[in-house]
Amino acid sequence: MTLVAGIHSSNPELTLREIASQLERLHERTPRGGTKWASSSVKNLIDRAKRTGLLEVA
């Protein structure tokens, strides 16, 4: 969640798919241990980061 929040905050204009592609290039595993990131997984982590205060709610 911290990594996704960092990517999102460094460039809020990125789409969910672009963030997912970055995570795949970094060989970051999905929450379930897979290698292919879905946009919905990225959105869930961004939403969770907002709820916990890691990201500001726009």
C-alpha angles and dihedrals in degrees: 000000000000092000093049090047090051093050091047095048093047091055114011090178093071116109121235089253092053091052089048090052091051091051090051091050089052089052089237113165122234119245088265094047099259128133101225116076120213121211089237091058091052091048091050091052092047090050090049091049089053092050092050094046099250090118130034116247107240 
